[in-house]
Amino acid sequence: MKVFLPDGTPLELPEGATGADAARAIGEGLARAALAIKVDGELRDLSAPLSDGARVEIVTTRSEEALELIRHDAAHVLATAVVDLYPGTKVSIGPPIDSGFYYDFEFPPDARVSDADFERIEAAMREHTKADEPFERDDVSIEQALERFRSEGQQYKVELIEDLVRDRGVDTVSLYRNGPFTDLCRGPHAPSTGRIKAYKLLSVAGAYWRGDESRQMLTRIYGTAFLSKADLEEHLERLEQARARDHRRLGRELDLFLLREEAPGMPFWLPAGMTLQNEVSAVVREQLDKRGYAEIKTPQVMDEQLWHRSGHFDNYRDNMYFTQAEERRFALKPMNCPGACLVYESDRRSYRELPLRLAEFGLCSRNEREGVLHGLLRVRAFVQDDAHVFCTEEQIEAEVRDICQAIDELYGLFGFTDVRLELSTRPEKAVGSAESWERAERALAAALEGLGKHYAVNEGDGAFYGPKIDFHITDALGRSWQCGTCQLDFYMPERFELTYTGADNADHRPVLIHRALFGSVERFIGILIENYAGEFPLWLAPVQAMVLPIADRHVQYASRVAGELRAAGVRAQVDDRSESVGRKIRDAELRKAPYMLVVGDSEESSGQVGVRRHGEGDRGAMPAGDFAALATEEIAARAPA
């Protein structure tokens, strides 16, 4: 039997040879390092038999698939330890994820598992990894698998098998055994548990079975695993930093916003948070003015029939809120685009008006499941910095190029210079003709290539009405966030029968470009809070200078200084509490005010302020007017950090 290595080199093997045999034939060192094998691009166990003519690649710790493989192994070892320690536990699913792995369990009624139990569970996991237990695959009939899991009382596995039979018509399933534990799993796995070198359990959460809130609430244990202890320690350090930067905690500490049970997923913005939101919106509006956009506002609640007309009802109704008045059904808008189409439709349009750029800071409401809400990052009510550009096909490339340039400018202003682009193509549930999709995808690609932009193609992830470009930013902790988007739409103008009069005096159909620079303003502010760890650059800071009178007799002078600063355009506040100046400085540091201005007898008599910079300390005294000039110059420069 002959197989071929990635470079095309043939490798002679005996009939029935496995991936492990192929690795051994190449070299004993590779055989010891091998974790799995790729056969014609498909990841398989090392023990899987090879076929003549296959193209094979040995997967080692240096392969990009290695980390996911090891994390999958770790999830099985976690389940092994849990079943050992808590007899009667029912196991459901345990996949690898981007940051590690998890496993969902139904524990016996008398077991209450929390992170306090992690040390005990990790100790049991170490017993299984030190034992270097092999992962052994067994393909069995549906009847055998059902009989096994029913006899063990593992109803979640039984349900999974029954779904496989119903949905895929399978007649066999694969089981994997390591030590005393056997799991329903399609694999693959590394050869043994000893290949898992570094792991850590991280948190416990509730999770409904199958994500269905009407089903059983399970206990989800999250963990992570790495190929080395050094990589694990680096990751844990990043998690510590992320906890310190958590926007939900900082939002409370800096009095930016509230999250209340009375309105889950709908933030209450406090004065400092509104200042931040207004600053973010202001820089977007500057882009609107610079690039010829007109701002509109459309209603929050519109007739349900509008959403049938736009296509959103068929594709998005599970995420919409509905209400009724006078026997007429309405919907809260989850998106702004149908309203923009009605504005376009309200007048007869000429080719001379195109491109018509309509922007809207529209409040959108989406019925997200409560279990997935997460501070400002996943909400039910949010403002979208939206715009809809109605143009001709010939204008697409120039408009997309202009949008990309606007996004570059804005992200750079906030210090985000590492931006990754994805071009998402036609999804399975697409509407419109294949021809229109191809035209749209070509137009977006041409715009990106015209700008010299590198981009990845994300096959099948476009919006239901058209392809899109998504913009991913990287924050201070190296995390990637998808924010801006530019989506091309030949479909909605058809649904709304939108037209313009061309130079030939005939009616033509415009193209619609949906674009958002930040996406959700709430989400972008959550990202900013964590990126800056609440230490905003001066131009963004809700309070730019705290004036700190040393004693009560200095409050009047402090108020006068603050008034002069506000008149100059600096956001200033006075801490007039009867506390020591040391306490006031400490509290201002905790509020992360960029500047603290200490005023006492000498400052009042000389018309000066004692300047302190957050995180840096004393910068000496200067005239209050000089500080105002210095601060306004720094604010105008909009330095990102």
Helices and strands as residue ranges (DSSP letters): E 2-4, E 10-12, H 19-26, H 28-33, E 36-39, E 42-44, E 56-59, H 66-85, E 90-91, E 96-97, E 100-106, G 115-117, H 118-130, E 136-141, H 142-151, H 155-168, E 172-178, E 181-184, G 193-195, E 198-208, G 209-211, E 217-226, H 229-244, H 247-253, E 257-258, E 268-269, H 271-290, E 294-295, E 301-303, H 304-310, H 312-316, G 317-319, E 322-325, E 328-332, H 337-345, G 351-353, E 356-365, G 370-372, E 381-391, G 393-395, H 396-413, E 419-424, H 434-450, E 456-458, E 468-474, E 480-489, H 492-495, E 500-501, E 507-508, E 511-520, H 521-532, E 545-549, G 552-554, H 555-568, E 572-574, H 581-590, E 595-599, H 601-606, E 608-613, E 617-623, H 624-637
